[in-house]
């Protein structure tokens, strides 16, 4: 099969089309003939040598795929209500940039009705991440207020739509007026251009000085101190990436007085049972919203798989709104 390999740590041009033996599905697994592979920020970090592959995972990048079930554990497939030939999308710990990919059955979900392969491939990594962190970990409730940093990233467009669909008031930040308009179009109640406005001051203004209940942060670094100032009493801050640095200096007194919760997580190294639970929650609560058209995948660009380097260049430029997807042949 054809795959995209990381030939050395470095710039996007280290991504090369290569050939590998086709993987075989083991107990509790299935083999997917991949039509589309999602591109995510962790893929870029892996390419640059800043995201080690978990033990036992493929060194081939790619954390989400969509395609057709080619083979698999018959008992596990039956238990999951799946069959050979079904269209599925899946979260994987690696190996997604390939024509064939093995995935645990518990991390595979049927493609929502009406979606293309590219749209389906844009779902697992971001939807699993947002559900796990915003709703499981931060316990966002209907009627609460929610701030997401980077509202036009893959995570951002998902978080805006999910939080809004679940009844929250949504504030998003973005790096241009055009991106702020896109956030509003996706359902955000307010959008802040962080390059022209102080997001801390704007959040305070928009909430009459009260702050928000939940913040989803992909920046960390100096943002953490400002975000703590943006939280109301019993507020929750969830950090899922550290693009702005791993060190932060915070006002611990404010954490005490307002009873704040600072937490964070990574998804890739978590055990199968944990990811399977998220998959089932998404199937129950999120997939119906997608099929009803209340939540829509946002795919900015698709690239033929052999042009993965160009896809990574776009990811690093931060010019995209939504997801970037690689395709393997005709959908």
Secondary structure, 3 states (H helix, E strand, C coil): CEEEEECCCCCHHHEEEEECCCCCCCCCEEEEEEEEEEECHHHHHHHCCCCCCCCCCCCCCCCEEEEEEEEECHHHHHHHCCCCCCEEEEECCCCCCECEEEEEHHHEEECCCCCCHHHHHCCHHHHHHHHHHHHHHCCCCCCCEEEECCCCCHHHHHHHHHHHHCCCEEEEEECCHHHHHHHHHCCCCEEEECCCCCHHHHHHHHCCCCCEEEEEECCCCCHHHHHHHHEEEEEEEEECCCCCCCCCCCCHHHHHHHCCEEEECCCCCCCHHHHHHHHHHHHHHHHHHHHCCCCCCCEEEEEEHHHHHHHHHHHHHCCCCCEEEEECCCC
